[in-house]
Amino acid sequence: MKPNFLIAFSCGHGAIDLVPIAMYILIPAFGTAMGLSPVEVGLLFMIHSLGASLAFLPAGMLADHVANRGILLAATFFWVAIGYFTASFADGFWAFAILIAIAGMGDAAWHPIATGVLAQMHKTRRAYAIGMHAVGGHVSEVIALPAAGLLLALWDWRLAMQVLVVPTLLMGCFFIFVAPKVPRHVNSRPTRADFAAIWQVWTTRAGLRVIALFTSYNMGLFAIITMTPLYLKANHGFAWLDTAIALSVMMLLGALAQPWMGRISDNVGRRPLIVFGNAIAAGAAFAAWLSSSFALTLIALGVALTVLVAIRSVLLAAAVDHAGGREGTSLGLTFAFMDGFAASAAVLAGLAGESDLANAFLLASGFSLLAFVLAVATPDTAGATPDTSTAGQYTAP
């Protein structure tokens, strides 16, 4: 019986992201336990994401050239589980930083492979398929963040990490049976022409503008996510469980909206949603910085996170549209910029928040405003169109 890959991959996405998402709470908890400053906590976030970014492009190329993508997907679960379990025994800043960076590579590898397969299978509904995949990851936020907060209330960050890897291991065992049914394509080797084609697509003025758009968008998102837990705990005395619940609620509506936003963009184009999403986020983040009311600040942060999360699948689909083929490689490159270089926003937000953590929200507003300007200057795409590239063609098993 052929599995429903939209559902299977969405569930897999939720399991593979469980511990990496919990790190939004566990890294601040580690920093608090070690007496780290906001800048040092931001540096941990940056190293975690930079490590992951090293795996995005190679994994994307594997998705386009390795026939048996299923076994690669199954392997990522065990990489993540073993990596974070090992990190839970770290005693110092750099040992912890290096180990979570290595563990994050396994999580990173899943994304371009899984989304690349789905983009190939659903060429005329790319944003919808990527949005369905994203739902699993964002529903995982609703589970992982409160679970991490509850575990921190009961034990410490070490035991919390060790418990949270269990669902990832179980999903890995399940994917051993799913792997043989994942659609295959012709096995091939990356060639110089492949690298030249990708280089040509992304180093044009339009390509660099799209990369800048993706990067500034994610820098705004990253600045809010990484500093909000510290802000709630330091400025308003939130416990870790309260902080985790607040962050997960802020992101829930955006997670559920991703397939809907993707479906709309498949019909009307990517740019309108990207433009309006970043404009709303810029205004909401600015309001969060300006407000003296705690309730209004929480609402404004919730609006900013909702719209930024909701349009993520639209930006990923826009990357594939721009490249016109080689779905895995294009998505790998996009993830690398969105989650790699953009991770520097965590350190910048920490620096901005040294005197007042709310200043991180002003910085996030600036990044979203920049993304808005770049989106306005980017030509629109009317959704996905089937491509005739031979790269990434698949056959049923």
PyMOL commands that set and color helices and strands:
alter all, ss='L'
color gray80, all
select helices_A, chain A and resi 5-16+18-34+38-65+69-87+93-121+123-154+157-181+192-202+205-236+240-268+271-290+294-310+312-323+327-339+341-352+359-376
alter helices_A, ss='H'
color red, helices_A
select strands_A, chain A and resi 184-185+394-395
alter strands_A, ss='S'
color yellow, strands_A
deselect
rebuild
show_as cartoon
